[in-house]
Amino acid sequence: MYGALLRSRFKNQNAHEKYKKYRKKVTHLLEESKRNYYQSQFLSCENDSKKMWKLINNLLGSKAKELSPPEKLFDTVNLTYTCNHESMASIFNNYFVSIGKKLASTIAPPNISAYPVECSGPEQSFVLHETFTEEVIAVINSLIESKSTRQNDIIPVHILKLCKNVLSPFLEQIFNLCIKEGIYPQSLKCAEVVPIHKDG
């Protein structure tokens, strides 16, 4: 009776040791698989900050906030709150247009007389090197379709990518002519900035 009890206890202890050993092995494999998965995910979205932050929030267990437009805005001109969408758009526009001027007014002008002025030709002060077809193709490949297209763009990015081998030599000539002549189309000097409202 006593011998059977000892054998049973030894058998249970042996099984428990095996269980602990395999549990440790499985835990290690799960952690390694998880690490490899997230490492590959981070590498796949290294050029896309939106996907990167989504992945980080997912990893940290953060819940994504529901983005919603403000219900009303304070109009500093009329000193009243407005719920009208057009008025709210104008308030946002006026705010973002005035940021540059306000910031510039806080910066003291440089003391030009403190720096020696050297007369030199433009070729010695600033140089833009001409581009080549392979560089144009590389830039087109790096464009992100959801971020790179403005509403008034004639050629969408996915079409540009499909036709890159045909268009690139022509774009190379156009860009090199701009560099050579120092004249750039007005559309290349403009950017479409979309402000995103956050709490407050």
LUMMAR-679426 format. One record per residue (C-alpha): residue in three letters; y, z, x. Coordinates in pm, whole numbers, plus 32768, in hexadecimal, padded with zeros to 4 digits. Layout:
<dozas>
["ala",[Y,Z,X]]
...
</dozas>
This chain:
<dozas>
["met",[8000,8000,8000]]
["tyr",[80F5,8066,8112]]
["gly",[8093,7F36,81E7]]
["ala",[80D0,7E47,80C0]]
["leu",[8228,7EE3,8089]]
["leu",[8284,7EB2,81F9]]
["arg",[820B,7D48,81F3]]
["ser",[82D8,7D05,80B7]]
["arg",[8410,7DA3,814F]]
["phe",[83E0,7CDF,8295]]
["lys",[83B2,7B9D,81CE]]
["asn",[84F1,7BDF,8105]]
["gln",[85B4,7C32,8241]]
["asn",[8538,7AF4,82EA]]
["ala",[859C,7A23,81BA]]
["his",[86F4,7AC8,81B5]]
["glu",[872A,7A75,8326]]
["lys",[86CC,790A,82E4]]
["tyr",[87BA,7900,81BA]]
["lys",[88DC,7988,828E]]
["lys",[888F,788D,83A0]]
["tyr",[8890,7761,82B3]]
["arg",[89C3,77E1,81F6]]
["lys",[8A81,77ED,8340]]
["lys",[8A0C,768C,8395]]
["val",[8A6F,7600,823E]]
["thr",[8BC6,76AC,8250]]
["his",[8C01,7613,83A8]]
["leu",[8B9D,74B6,832A]]
["leu",[8C81,74D5,81FA]]
["glu",[8DAB,753E,82D1]]
["glu",[8D6D,7424,83C7]]
["ser",[8D4D,7322,82AE]]
["lys",[8E8E,73A2,820D]]
["arg",[8F48,7391,8359]]
["asn",[8ECE,722C,839C]]
["tyr",[8F2C,71C0,823B]]
["tyr",[9091,7245,824E]]
["gln",[90BB,71BF,83AE]]
["ser",[9061,705F,8336]]
["gln",[9146,7088,8206]]
["phe",[926E,70EF,82E1]]
["leu",[9234,6FC5,83C7]]
["ser",[9227,6ED6,829E]]
["cys",[937E,6F46,821A]]
["glu",[943E,6F88,835E]]
["asn",[9542,6E7E,8301]]
["asp",[9569,6EEC,8198]]
["ser",[9620,703B,8176]]
["lys",[95E8,7047,7FFC]]
["lys",[946C,7036,8021]]
["met",[947E,7127,8147]]
["trp",[9532,7234,807A]]
["lys",[9444,71FD,7F56]]
["leu",[9322,723A,8043]]
["ile",[93C7,7371,80D8]]
["asn",[940A,7401,7F7C]]
["asn",[92A4,73B7,7F1C]]
["leu",[9227,7465,8055]]
["leu",[9305,7597,801B]]
["gly",[92AC,75A0,7EAA]]
["ser",[9416,7571,7E3F]]
["lys",[944B,74FB,7CDD]]
["ala",[952D,73CD,7CBC]]
["lys",[966C,7413,7BFC]]
["glu",[96BF,7342,7ACF]]
["leu",[97FE,7283,7B20]]
["ser",[98EB,7266,79FC]]
["pro",[9A56,71F4,79E8]]
["pro",[9B63,72FC,79A4]]
["glu",[9BBA,732F,7835]]
["lys",[9D30,734C,787D]]
["leu",[9E26,7336,799F]]
["phe",[9F7B,73CE,79DD]]
["asp",[A090,72CA,79E5]]
["thr",[A18F,7341,7AE8]]
["val",[A295,7247,7A6A]]
["asn",[A294,72AF,78FA]]
["leu",[A219,7412,7949]]
["thr",[A109,73FC,7840]]
["tyr",[9F90,73D9,782F]]
["thr",[9F09,7284,77CC]]
["cys",[9DB7,7215,7743]]
["asn",[9E0E,70A3,773C]]
["his",[9D2C,6FDF,7829]]
["glu",[9E3D,6EEC,7897]]
["ser",[9F30,7008,78E2]]
["met",[9E20,70C0,79A4]]
["ala",[9DD8,6F86,7A71]]
["ser",[9F4D,6F68,7AC0]]
["ile",[9F5C,70D7,7B2B]]
["phe",[9E36,70A4,7C17]]
["asn",[9ED2,6F62,7C9C]]
["asn",[A026,7006,7CDB]]
["tyr",[9F7E,712C,7D87]]
["phe",[9EB3,7054,7E79]]
["val",[9FD6,6F67,7EBE]]
["ser",[A0B8,708B,7F1E]]
["ile",[9FC3,7136,800E]]
["gly",[A018,7053,8138]]
["lys",[A191,7080,8115]]
["lys",[A175,71FB,80F0]]
["leu",[A091,7215,821F]]
["ala",[A172,7133,82F0]]
["ser",[A2A5,7206,829C]]
["thr",[A1FC,733D,8331]]
["ile",[A1BC,7294,8482]]
["ala",[A2D7,72AB,857D]]
["pro",[A343,7159,860E]]
["pro",[A2DB,7123,877B]]
["asn",[A3DA,7147,8891]]
["ile",[A3D9,6FDD,8909]]
["ser",[A4C7,7021,8A2C]]
["ala",[A3C4,7110,8AC2]]
["tyr",[A2D3,6FF0,8AFF]]
["pro",[A31B,6ED8,8BFA]]
["val",[A320,6D82,8B55]]
["glu",[A26E,6C72,8C14]]
["cys",[A2A2,6B0A,8BB1]]
["ser",[A15C,6A50,8BA3]]
["gly",[A0D7,6923,8AE9]]
["pro",[9FFC,694A,89B4]]
["glu",[9ECE,68CE,8A77]]
["gln",[9EE8,6A00,8B59]]
["ser",[9F21,6B04,8A49]]
["phe",[9E1E,6AAE,8940]]
["val",[9CF8,69C0,893E]]
["leu",[9C16,694D,8823]]
["his",[9AE4,6895,88A0]]
["glu",[9A67,676A,87DD]]
["thr",[9932,679C,8708]]
["phe",[97EE,66D3,8701]]
["thr",[96F3,666D,85F6]]
["glu",[95F1,6779,864B]]
["glu",[96FA,688A,862A]]
["val",[9769,6803,84D6]]
["ile",[95FB,6803,845F]]
["ala",[95CD,6969,84DD]]
["val",[9704,69DD,841F]]
["ile",[968F,692E,82DF]]
["asn",[9538,69D5,8302]]
["ser",[95DF,6B2C,8323]]
["leu",[969F,6B07,81DA]]
["ile",[962C,6BEA,80BF]]
["glu",[962F,6B30,7F75]]
["ser",[9695,6C58,7E9C]]
["lys",[97B9,6CB9,7F80]]
["ser",[983E,6B7A,801B]]
["thr",[98A3,6AAA,7EEE]]
["arg",[99F9,6AC9,7E4F]]
["gln",[9A26,6A69,7CE3]]
["asn",[9AED,6930,7D35]]
["asp",[9A0F,68B3,7E52]]
["ile",[99A5,674C,7E18]]
["ile",[985C,675E,7EDC]]
["pro",[977B,688C,7E92]]
["val",[96CE,692B,7FBF]]
["his",[956D,68CB,7F53]]
["ile",[95D6,675A,7F46]]
["leu",[967F,677F,809A]]
["lys",[953A,680A,8128]]
["leu",[946D,66ED,8093]]
["cys",[9555,65E4,812A]]
["lys",[95AB,6698,8270]]
["asn",[950B,6593,8356]]
["val",[95D0,6478,82B3]]
["leu",[971C,6534,828F]]
["ser",[9724,65EE,83DC]]
["pro",[9790,64C6,84BA]]
["phe",[98B2,647D,83CA]]
["leu",[9917,65ED,83B8]]
["glu",[9908,65FC,8535]]
["gln",[9A01,64DB,854B]]
["ile",[9AE9,6577,8448]]
["phe",[9AE9,66D0,84EF]]
["asn",[9B1D,663D,864B]]
["leu",[9C3F,656B,85C9]]
["cys",[9CDB,66A8,8535]]
["ile",[9CBA,6757,8686]]
["lys",[9D41,662C,8746]]
["glu",[9E6C,65F0,8662]]
["gly",[9EAF,675E,860E]]
["ile",[9EC4,670C,849B]]
["tyr",[9DE3,67C0,83A2]]
["pro",[9DB4,677D,822D]]
["gln",[9E57,6881,814E]]
["ser",[9D08,68C8,80A4]]
["leu",[9C77,6942,81F2]]
["lys",[9D8F,6A44,8209]]
["cys",[9D41,6AE3,80B8]]
["ala",[9C41,6BEB,805C]]
["glu",[9BD2,6C60,7F07]]
["val",[9BD0,6DDE,7F07]]
["val",[9B27,6E8E,7DE6]]
["pro",[9B7E,7003,7DD3]]
["ile",[9A6A,70DF,7D40]]
["his",[9ADE,720E,7C7C]]
["lys",[9A45,735C,7CDA]]
["asp",[9A6A,74AF,7C34]]
["gly",[9BD7,751F,7C2A]]
</dozas>
